Amino acid sequence: MSGLDLSSAIRFVFGFAALTILPGFALSYAFFPRKEDLDPVERLATIVLLSISVVPLMIYYSNKVAKVPITIWSNLAIILVVTAIGGAVWFYRARVLPKRK
């Protein structure tokens, strides 16, 4: 029984972070753009829950509706698109919303 080699371990860590943190981070700030909207525990829970719910749904619907085959590259593209859309909405809302006092 052999363990993971270094490249597989690094790929797993970055893949896991990309799947469970990045999309949820962008989406949580898109929904709640101010830091004071959520405390850190609520923010972390929102990040993880949005990531594990939105990304699989986007992959499923892109396969069923748009007939995009499920491959590593299509999954990566979907994760990047979800993250970019969330980041764009966050950027827009952060600029438009007035500052709280």
Sequence and secondary structure as in RCSB ss.txt:
>XXXX:A:sequence
MSGLDLSSAIRFVFGFAALTILPGFALSYAFFPRKEDLDPVERLATIVLLSISVVPLMIYYSNKVAKVPITIWSN
LAIILVVTAIGGAVWFYRARVLPKRK
>XXXX:A:secstr
     HHHHHHHHHHHHHHHTHHHHHHHHHHS SGGGS HHHHHHHHHHHHHHHHHHHHHHHHHTS     HHHH
HHHHHHHHHHHHHHHHHHHHHS    
